Amino acid sequence: MRELDLRGALSAFERLVSSPQELDAMPAQLLLETLLQNEVNDRLTRKQHSLLRMSHLPYVISPSDIAYDNIRGEEFKAKLVSLMTLDFIRLGQNLTVFGSAGTGKSFVAVMLGRLACMSGYTTLYYSSSELIDNLQLSYGSPNYQSKLRTLAVKSLLILDDFCLTDYTPAAQNILFDVLNARYGKKSTVIVSQKLPDAWLDMLGASALAESIVERAGNNNYTLILKGDSRRSSLD
């Protein structure tokens, strides 16, 4: 089993060997089922850990950490509970999360990202500025196209702080390339303090800007977080 890298099955077998009476009393079929189930569970756990490690999600947050109160309202709760089924990822649909600074936009997005990893979806988190900086170094080179292809196939891409500051023309080209590569195929979560009308004001009146707003704002789901900053609490 060690040579075949059956770590879960080997671990279960070693536990049984340490209890000879239990092992002797176990029918062969049950023994095989036990070893195989432990192998399946071990592989799933390792895959989840790998997906979380590669996702770049900035912190740990679970659904139970999200507050549902009168400020956020019942509509917020109903929408978020529906989103936590992750059907929007399975269907390649998009989500935009709006709210003022400190209202918990990023926490909600990261929570969905962690759920996606635990469900086996490849996930990647970036602040928009970090993504642009990362791609700008290789813009126009074969490596740039390679990075775009990697971004295009991720099941879920979370872009935080979208349109928080003005973007240069080069940055706008990069944003368009990323959004266009995923549009209609894979799920993207856009997290922003500003509504799409304000995006266009920041990006400027151009065909490229309109194309970015169309791909970033034409989403299947919208989640609005109301209220004042919650930075003194978890979310």
Number of C-alpha atoms within 10 A of each C-alpha: 11 10 6 7 10 17 18 19 23 18 17 17 19 10 13 17 13 10 11 11 10 11 15 12 9 14 9 11 8 10 17 14 12 16 19 17 15 20 20 15 13 17 15 15 14 11 17 20 14 15 21 23 13 13 21 14 19 11 9 11 20 13 15 8 13 16 14 13 10 10 12 15 12 12 11 19 16 10 14 17 12 12 16 16 14 18 11 19 21 14 13 18 20 26 23 24 22 23 21 16 17 18 21 25 25 24 21 21 23 24 20 24 28 23 21 23 23 18 15 17 21 20 27 23 21 18 16 22 18 14 17 20 13 14 19 15 11 14 18 10 9 10 13 17 15 12 15 18 14 10 19 21 16 18 22 29 25 26 23 24 20 19 21 16 12 14 16 10 13 11 19 17 17 21 23 19 16 22 22 17 16 23 20 15 17 22 26 28 25 26 25 24 22 16 15 18 10 13 23 18 11 15 20 15 10 10 8 16 20 16 15 24 18 17 19 24 19 15 18 12 15 16 19 19 20 17 15 13 14 12 11 7 9 11 17
